[in-house]
Amino acid sequence: MKKVLLIEDDATLLKVLEIIFKQQGFDIAMAKDGKEGIAMAEQQKYDLIVTDLMMPYANGLEVVDRVKRNFETKDTPIIVLTAVTTQASELESVKMGVAAYLRKPVIPKELIALALKLTSK
């Protein structure tokens, strides 16, 4: 079973994402902010990380930076889910090595198709 770490500060969206991923057979871990997400990513290996950008304590770009700079986690694919729609934010995320940048509101079928593709490697 593929392990996915969901990092999202909106409790309702986090629950919805959990349900969507569990319905597809993913093993889910959840973090309510970037700081907690970074700690979890450094403690356990995940097949995929899905993170929001705008969060307290550590934003999504900080999460991406820490994951990609860590030898143990640098190859973990990351999907950014965000309401931030600036081209600069998307470009920065891509430069940092994210696998995908999806805008909210997310389309569940699109997210799951992408997750399945990224975790099948």
C-alpha atoms as a printed R data frame, in Angstrom:
    type eleno elety resid chain resno       x      y       z
1   ATOM     1    CA   MET     A     1   0.000  0.000   0.000
2   ATOM     2    CA   LYS     A     2   1.388  3.399  -1.019
3   ATOM     3    CA   LYS     A     3   1.925  5.895   1.805
4   ATOM     4    CA   VAL     A     4   0.867  9.505   1.298
5   ATOM     5    CA   LEU     A     5   1.548 12.436   3.617
6   ATOM     6    CA   LEU     A     6  -1.129 15.141   3.406
7   ATOM     7    CA   ILE     A     7  -0.118 18.573   4.758
8   ATOM     8    CA   GLU     A     8  -3.024 21.018   4.961
9   ATOM     9    CA   ASP     A     9  -4.081 23.575   7.585
10  ATOM    10    CA   ASP     A    10  -7.766 23.579   6.550
11  ATOM    11    CA   ALA     A    11  -9.220 20.766   8.682
12  ATOM    12    CA   THR     A    12 -12.227 20.259   6.411
13  ATOM    13    CA   LEU     A    13 -10.133 19.971   3.251
14  ATOM    14    CA   LEU     A    14  -7.686 17.690   5.045
15  ATOM    15    CA   LYS     A    15 -10.553 15.327   5.937
16  ATOM    16    CA   VAL     A    16 -11.878 15.416   2.360
17  ATOM    17    CA   LEU     A    17  -8.413 14.616   0.978
18  ATOM    18    CA   GLU     A    18  -8.077 11.769   3.463
19  ATOM    19    CA   ILE     A    19 -11.364 10.256   2.278
20  ATOM    20    CA   ILE     A    20 -10.470 10.667  -1.413
21  ATOM    21    CA   PHE     A    21  -7.092  8.981  -0.988
22  ATOM    22    CA   LYS     A    22  -8.337  6.195   1.293
23  ATOM    23    CA   GLN     A    23 -11.064  5.311  -1.222
24  ATOM    24    CA   GLN     A    24  -8.273  4.621  -3.697
25  ATOM    25    CA   GLY     A    25  -6.385  2.375  -1.267
26  ATOM    26    CA   PHE     A    26  -3.666  4.762  -0.139
27  ATOM    27    CA   ASP     A    27  -2.267  4.645   3.414
28  ATOM    28    CA   ILE     A    28  -2.634  8.206   4.737
29  ATOM    29    CA   ALA     A    29  -0.757 10.282   7.292
30  ATOM    30    CA   MET     A    30  -1.870 13.850   7.974
31  ATOM    31    CA   ALA     A    31  -0.206 17.014   9.237
32  ATOM    32    CA   LYS     A    32  -2.093 20.201  10.140
33  ATOM    33    CA   ASP     A    33   0.740 22.622   9.319
34  ATOM    34    CA   GLY     A    34   4.096 22.805   7.590
35  ATOM    35    CA   LYS     A    35   6.178 22.359  10.727
36  ATOM    36    CA   GLU     A    36   4.386 19.127  11.625
37  ATOM    37    CA   GLY     A    37   4.608 17.999   7.986
38  ATOM    38    CA   ILE     A    38   8.376 18.518   7.861
39  ATOM    39    CA   ALA     A    39   8.842 16.541  11.083
40  ATOM    40    CA   MET     A    40   6.701 13.682   9.776
41  ATOM    41    CA   ALA     A    41   8.497 13.621   6.400
42  ATOM    42    CA   GLU     A    42  11.844 13.366   8.191
43  ATOM    43    CA   GLN     A    43  10.666 10.545  10.489
44  ATOM    44    CA   GLN     A    44   9.090  8.204   7.954
45  ATOM    45    CA   LYS     A    45   9.351  7.380   4.249
46  ATOM    46    CA   TYR     A    46   6.385  8.359   2.081
47  ATOM    47    CA   ASP     A    47   5.650  7.509  -1.540
48  ATOM    48    CA   LEU     A    48   4.053 10.926  -2.082
49  ATOM    49    CA   ILE     A    49   3.632 14.228  -0.254
50  ATOM    50    CA   VAL     A    50   0.691 16.543  -0.951
51  ATOM    51    CA   THR     A    51   1.082 19.992   0.589
52  ATOM    52    CA   ASP     A    52  -0.693 23.317   0.726
53  ATOM    53    CA   LEU     A    53   1.430 26.447   0.229
54  ATOM    54    CA   MET     A    54  -0.116 28.938   2.633
55  ATOM    55    CA   MET     A    55   0.175 27.460   6.136
56  ATOM    56    CA   PRO     A    56   1.248 28.577   9.598
57  ATOM    57    CA   TYR     A    57   4.653 27.788  11.150
58  ATOM    58    CA   ALA     A    58   6.212 26.632   7.861
59  ATOM    59    CA   ASN     A    59   4.734 27.277   4.441
60  ATOM    60    CA   GLY     A    60   4.591 24.790   1.594
61  ATOM    61    CA   LEU     A    61   7.746 26.104  -0.065
62  ATOM    62    CA   GLU     A    62   9.619 25.524   3.190
63  ATOM    63    CA   VAL     A    63   8.256 21.974   3.235
64  ATOM    64    CA   VAL     A    64   9.410 21.413  -0.350
65  ATOM    65    CA   ASP     A    65  12.839 22.896   0.409
66  ATOM    66    CA   ARG     A    66  13.404 20.684   3.458
67  ATOM    67    CA   VAL     A    67  12.194 17.516   1.742
68  ATOM    68    CA   LYS     A    68  14.278 18.122  -1.401
69  ATOM    69    CA   ARG     A    69  17.451 19.009   0.550
70  ATOM    70    CA   ASN     A    70  17.256 15.866   2.709
71  ATOM    71    CA   PHE     A    71  19.178 12.930   1.200
72  ATOM    72    CA   GLU     A    72  16.622 10.451   2.551
73  ATOM    73    CA   THR     A    73  13.564 12.230   1.132
74  ATOM    74    CA   LYS     A    74  14.850 14.151  -1.908
75  ATOM    75    CA   ASP     A    75  13.298 11.751  -4.418
76  ATOM    76    CA   THR     A    76   9.829 11.804  -2.830
77  ATOM    77    CA   PRO     A    77   7.372 13.316  -5.328
78  ATOM    78    CA   ILE     A    78   5.484 16.360  -4.063
79  ATOM    79    CA   ILE     A    79   2.168 17.756  -5.258
80  ATOM    80    CA   VAL     A    80   1.403 21.341  -4.256
81  ATOM    81    CA   LEU     A    81  -2.298 22.155  -3.760
82  ATOM    82    CA   THR     A    82  -2.908 25.865  -3.411
83  ATOM    83    CA   ALA     A    83  -5.224 28.801  -3.809
84  ATOM    84    CA   VAL     A    84  -2.173 30.902  -4.744
85  ATOM    85    CA   THR     A    85  -2.491 31.490  -8.458
86  ATOM    86    CA   THR     A    86   0.546 33.614  -9.228
87  ATOM    87    CA   GLN     A    87   2.833 32.453 -11.979
88  ATOM    88    CA   ALA     A    88   5.830 33.335  -9.786
89  ATOM    89    CA   SER     A    89   4.653 30.953  -7.064
90  ATOM    90    CA   GLU     A    90   4.130 28.148  -9.565
91  ATOM    91    CA   LEU     A    91   7.523 28.769 -11.195
92  ATOM    92    CA   GLU     A    92   9.279 28.784  -7.808
93  ATOM    93    CA   SER     A    93   7.594 25.495  -6.866
94  ATOM    94    CA   VAL     A    94   8.634 23.857 -10.124
95  ATOM    95    CA   LYS     A    95  12.212 25.136  -9.759
96  ATOM    96    CA   MET     A    96  12.301 23.569  -6.300
97  ATOM    97    CA   GLY     A    97  11.363 20.202  -7.731
98  ATOM    98    CA   VAL     A    98   7.642 19.682  -7.179
99  ATOM    99    CA   ALA     A    99   6.044 17.078  -9.409
100 ATOM   100    CA   ALA     A   100   2.833 19.070  -9.872
101 ATOM   101    CA   TYR     A   101   1.201 22.374  -8.933
102 ATOM   102    CA   LEU     A   102  -2.589 22.130  -8.663
103 ATOM   103    CA   ARG     A   103  -4.892 25.016  -7.927
104 ATOM   104    CA   LYS     A   104  -7.765 24.832  -5.456
105 ATOM   105    CA   PRO     A   105 -10.511 23.892  -5.662
106 ATOM   106    CA   VAL     A   106  -8.909 20.615  -6.617
107 ATOM   107    CA   ILE     A   107 -10.586 18.161  -8.967
108 ATOM   108    CA   PRO     A   108 -10.487 14.827  -7.091
109 ATOM   109    CA   LYS     A   109 -10.166 12.661 -10.232
110 ATOM   110    CA   GLU     A   110  -7.250 14.779 -11.464
111 ATOM   111    CA   LEU     A   111  -5.499 14.601  -8.098
112 ATOM   112    CA   ILE     A   112  -5.925 10.831  -7.790
113 ATOM   113    CA   ALA     A   113  -4.822 10.182 -11.392
114 ATOM   114    CA   LEU     A   114  -1.692 12.216 -10.731
115 ATOM   115    CA   ALA     A   115  -1.076 10.484  -7.384
116 ATOM   116    CA   LEU     A   116  -1.425  7.051  -8.983
117 ATOM   117    CA   LYS     A   117   0.988  8.024 -11.759
118 ATOM   118    CA   LEU     A   118   3.585  9.419  -9.335
119 ATOM   119    CA   THR     A   119   3.422  6.442  -6.961
120 ATOM   120    CA   SER     A   120   3.580  3.766  -9.666
121 ATOM   121    CA   LYS     A   121   7.270  4.362 -10.334
